[in-house]
Amino acid sequence: MTAAPHGPAGAVGAVGASSASAPHGTLDAYGAYTRLVLETMPRESRIGLTLGFVRTFGIPDIAHVLHGTGRMTSEPRSRAKATGAAMFTLIGQGLDSEEGRRTVQHLRKVHERPGITPELMDYVLACFTVCPLRFIDSHGHRSATHDERAAAYAFHRDLSAALGLPAPRDGQLEGVERWMRAYERRHFAPTEAGRALWKSAGRGLLAARLPAPLAPLASAVAASLLDEPLRTALGVRRPPAPVRALAALALR
């Protein structure tokens, strides 16, 4: 996944603080989130977004769609890069920008394929919003602030609306997280497609985000970034404690 949108130089720095009165879809509505993702902790945001992408492999219906296209196994980095570029463009330039509107239209077309239900799209968007913040909270130099989380929710809400999806739950990010956990408890399950996606794409995508000194242990370290429910769904063994400790230390 790529780190920066194709926006004009200095656009992010000009973004104001998030505001409840700012028009939906504009950068001012979620400026604190934009700065967090693109300026304050871009590396953590990229790893977290990759984790969100990999997390969708645990849902059988999504795993079957991704595996069925063949692109995730033959061109995993290209597919992941395209997804990351789309998200960072929307975060960096705003949903109401020319590039933002073009990106939203593209996302709508991509996900109009058979088998992609609104509920599945809801889950994917939840992963792309929640997982970066989780990673920032656990591995960043500080946790996301209340204002940054509120701005992240504003972005999530506006993107859901732009894609024609129902309004997110409870009017706050915590509601999205609760729904996401409940959805995973109901739907996470082992599949051949999910295991194949992890082996051919998931661990490689995560390993590519790791610091160079961890390269010899890349697969084990990548596995250590998965929680127990996802490891079970993907058939991944829990790495030894020393590897987990090394990963936590190296990613701080």
C-alpha positions as CSV (number, residue, x, y, z in Angstrom):
1,M,0.0,0.0,0.0
2,T,1.2,3.4,-0.8
3,A,1.8,6.1,1.8
4,A,0.7,9.3,0.1
5,P,-2.2,10.5,-2.0
6,H,-1.8,12.3,-5.3
7,G,-2.7,15.6,-3.9
8,P,-1.0,19.0,-4.3
9,A,2.0,19.8,-2.1
10,G,1.0,21.3,1.3
11,A,-2.6,20.3,1.0
12,V,-2.5,18.3,4.2
13,G,-0.8,21.0,6.2
14,A,-3.6,23.4,5.2
15,V,-6.3,21.2,6.7
16,G,-8.1,22.7,9.7
17,A,-9.1,20.9,12.8
18,S,-12.1,18.6,12.6
19,S,-15.3,20.4,13.2
20,A,-18.9,19.2,13.9
21,S,-20.1,22.1,11.7
22,A,-17.9,21.4,8.7
23,P,-19.7,20.1,5.6
24,H,-19.7,16.3,5.3
25,G,-17.2,15.0,2.8
26,T,-14.8,17.9,3.2
27,L,-11.3,17.8,4.6
28,D,-12.3,20.2,7.4
29,A,-14.8,17.5,8.6
30,Y,-12.0,15.1,9.5
31,G,-8.7,17.1,9.4
32,A,-7.4,15.7,12.6
33,Y,-7.6,12.2,11.1
34,T,-5.9,13.3,7.9
35,R,-3.0,14.7,9.9
36,L,-2.7,11.6,12.0
37,V,-2.6,9.2,9.1
38,L,-0.5,11.3,6.6
39,E,1.8,13.3,8.9
40,T,1.9,12.2,12.5
41,M,2.1,8.4,12.2
42,P,2.1,7.4,8.5
43,R,4.1,4.2,9.0
44,E,1.8,2.9,11.7
45,S,-1.2,3.9,9.5
46,R,0.2,2.0,6.6
47,I,0.8,-1.2,8.6
48,G,-2.6,-0.8,10.2
49,L,-4.3,-0.5,6.9
50,T,-2.5,-3.6,5.6
51,L,-3.7,-5.4,8.7
52,G,-7.2,-4.3,7.9
53,F,-6.9,-5.6,4.4
54,V,-5.6,-9.0,5.7
55,R,-8.3,-9.2,8.3
56,T,-11.0,-9.5,5.6
57,F,-9.4,-12.8,4.6
58,G,-11.0,-14.3,7.8
59,I,-14.6,-13.8,6.4
60,P,-15.4,-16.7,4.1
61,D,-17.5,-14.7,1.6
62,I,-14.8,-12.1,1.2
63,A,-12.0,-14.7,1.0
64,H,-13.8,-16.6,-1.7
65,V,-14.3,-13.4,-3.8
66,L,-10.7,-12.2,-3.4
67,H,-9.3,-15.7,-4.1
68,G,-11.6,-16.2,-7.0
69,T,-10.3,-13.2,-8.9
70,G,-6.8,-14.7,-8.9
71,R,-5.2,-11.3,-8.6
72,M,-4.6,-11.5,-4.9
73,T,-2.5,-14.6,-5.3
74,S,-0.8,-13.6,-8.6
75,E,-0.4,-9.9,-8.0
76,P,-0.9,-9.3,-4.2
77,R,1.1,-6.1,-3.9
78,S,-0.6,-4.5,-6.9
79,R,-4.0,-5.2,-5.5
80,A,-3.1,-4.0,-2.0
81,K,-1.3,-0.9,-3.4
82,A,-4.4,0.0,-5.4
83,T,-6.6,-0.3,-2.2
84,G,-4.2,1.8,-0.2
85,A,-3.8,4.5,-2.8
86,A,-7.6,4.8,-3.0
87,M,-8.0,5.2,0.8
88,F,-5.1,7.6,1.2
89,T,-6.4,9.7,-1.7
90,L,-9.8,10.0,0.0
91,I,-8.2,10.8,3.4
92,G,-5.8,13.3,1.9
93,Q,-7.9,15.1,-0.6
94,G,-11.5,14.7,0.7
95,L,-14.5,12.9,-0.7
96,D,-15.8,16.1,-2.3
97,S,-12.6,16.8,-4.3
98,E,-12.5,15.9,-8.0
99,E,-10.1,13.1,-7.3
100,G,-12.1,12.0,-4.3
101,R,-15.3,11.8,-6.3
102,R,-13.5,9.8,-9.0
103,T,-12.2,7.4,-6.5
104,V,-15.6,6.9,-4.8
105,Q,-17.1,6.2,-8.2
106,H,-14.4,3.6,-8.9
107,L,-15.0,1.9,-5.5
108,R,-18.7,1.7,-6.2
109,K,-18.1,0.0,-9.5
110,V,-15.5,-2.4,-8.1
111,H,-17.8,-3.6,-5.4
112,E,-20.9,-4.0,-7.5
113,R,-19.7,-7.5,-8.4
114,P,-21.9,-10.5,-7.6
115,G,-21.4,-11.7,-4.0
116,I,-20.4,-8.3,-2.5
117,T,-23.3,-7.3,-0.2
118,P,-23.7,-4.0,1.6
119,E,-23.0,-5.8,4.9
120,L,-19.7,-7.1,3.5
121,M,-18.8,-3.6,2.3
122,D,-19.7,-2.3,5.8
123,Y,-17.2,-4.8,7.3
124,V,-14.4,-3.9,4.8
125,L,-14.8,-0.2,5.6
126,A,-14.8,-0.9,9.3
127,C,-11.5,-2.8,9.0
128,F,-9.9,0.1,7.0
129,T,-10.9,2.6,9.7
130,V,-10.6,0.6,12.9
131,C,-7.4,-1.4,12.3
132,P,-5.1,1.6,11.6
133,L,-6.2,3.2,14.9
134,R,-5.8,-0.1,16.8
135,F,-2.2,-0.4,15.5
136,I,-1.5,3.2,16.3
137,D,-2.8,2.7,19.9
138,S,-0.7,-0.4,20.4
139,H,2.5,0.5,18.5
140,G,2.6,4.2,18.0
141,H,4.4,6.7,20.1
142,R,1.0,7.7,21.5
143,S,-2.6,6.6,21.2
144,A,-5.0,8.4,19.0
145,T,-6.7,11.3,20.7
146,H,-10.4,11.8,21.2
147,D,-10.5,14.4,18.4
148,E,-8.6,12.1,16.0
149,R,-11.0,9.2,16.7
150,A,-14.0,11.5,16.2
151,A,-12.5,12.7,12.9
152,A,-11.9,9.1,11.9
153,Y,-15.5,8.4,12.5
154,A,-16.6,11.4,10.5
155,F,-14.5,10.1,7.5
156,H,-16.0,6.6,7.9
157,R,-19.5,8.0,8.1
158,D,-19.1,10.1,5.0
159,L,-17.4,7.4,3.0
160,S,-20.2,5.0,3.9
161,A,-22.8,7.6,2.7
162,A,-20.9,8.2,-0.5
163,L,-20.9,4.5,-1.2
164,G,-24.6,4.2,-0.5
165,L,-24.2,2.2,2.7
166,P,-26.3,2.5,5.8
167,A,-25.2,5.1,8.5
168,P,-22.6,3.6,10.9
169,R,-23.8,2.4,14.3
170,D,-24.4,4.5,17.4
171,G,-23.0,7.7,15.8
172,Q,-19.5,7.1,17.1
173,L,-16.4,5.0,16.3
174,E,-16.9,2.8,19.3
175,G,-20.2,1.6,17.8
176,V,-18.4,0.6,14.6
177,E,-15.8,-1.3,16.6
178,R,-18.5,-3.2,18.6
179,W,-20.4,-4.1,15.4
180,M,-17.1,-5.3,13.8
181,R,-16.3,-7.6,16.7
182,A,-19.8,-9.0,16.8
183,Y,-19.7,-9.6,13.0
184,E,-16.4,-11.4,13.3
185,R,-17.7,-13.6,16.1
186,R,-20.5,-14.7,13.8
187,H,-18.6,-15.0,10.6
188,F,-14.9,-15.7,11.1
189,A,-14.2,-19.3,9.9
190,P,-11.4,-21.3,8.4
191,T,-11.5,-21.7,4.6
192,E,-9.1,-22.9,2.0
193,A,-9.4,-19.5,0.3
194,G,-8.5,-17.7,3.4
195,R,-5.5,-19.9,4.1
196,A,-4.3,-19.5,0.5
197,L,-4.6,-15.7,0.6
198,W,-2.5,-15.6,3.8
199,K,0.2,-17.8,2.4
200,S,0.4,-16.2,-1.0
201,A,-0.3,-12.6,-0.1
202,G,-1.1,-11.7,3.6
203,R,2.2,-12.5,5.3
204,G,4.2,-11.1,2.4
205,L,2.3,-7.8,2.5
206,L,2.8,-7.5,6.2
207,A,6.4,-8.5,6.0
208,A,7.1,-5.8,3.4
209,R,6.0,-3.2,6.0
210,L,8.4,-4.4,8.7
211,P,11.8,-2.8,9.6
212,A,14.7,-4.2,7.7
213,P,16.3,-5.9,10.8
214,L,13.2,-8.1,11.1
215,A,13.6,-9.5,7.5
216,P,15.0,-12.9,8.6
217,L,11.9,-13.5,10.8
218,A,9.5,-11.8,8.5
219,S,6.9,-14.6,8.3
220,A,6.8,-15.2,12.1
221,V,6.8,-11.5,12.9
222,A,3.9,-10.9,10.4
223,A,2.0,-13.7,12.1
224,S,2.6,-12.1,15.5
225,L,0.6,-9.1,14.3
226,L,-2.6,-11.2,14.0
227,D,-4.9,-11.7,17.0
228,E,-6.1,-15.1,18.0
229,P,-9.5,-15.1,16.2
230,L,-7.8,-14.1,12.9
231,R,-5.0,-16.7,13.4
232,T,-7.6,-19.4,13.9
233,A,-9.5,-18.4,10.8
234,L,-6.4,-18.3,8.7
235,G,-4.8,-21.5,10.2
236,V,-1.8,-19.5,11.4
237,R,0.2,-20.8,14.4
238,R,0.9,-18.4,17.3
239,P,4.6,-17.4,17.0
240,P,6.9,-18.1,20.0
241,A,6.9,-15.5,22.8
242,P,10.4,-14.2,22.0
243,V,9.3,-13.4,18.4
244,R,6.2,-11.7,19.6
245,A,8.3,-9.6,22.1
246,L,10.8,-8.8,19.4
247,A,8.1,-7.6,17.0
248,A,6.5,-5.4,19.7
249,L,9.8,-3.9,20.5
250,A,10.9,-3.3,16.9
251,L,7.6,-1.7,16.0
252,R,7.6,0.8,18.8
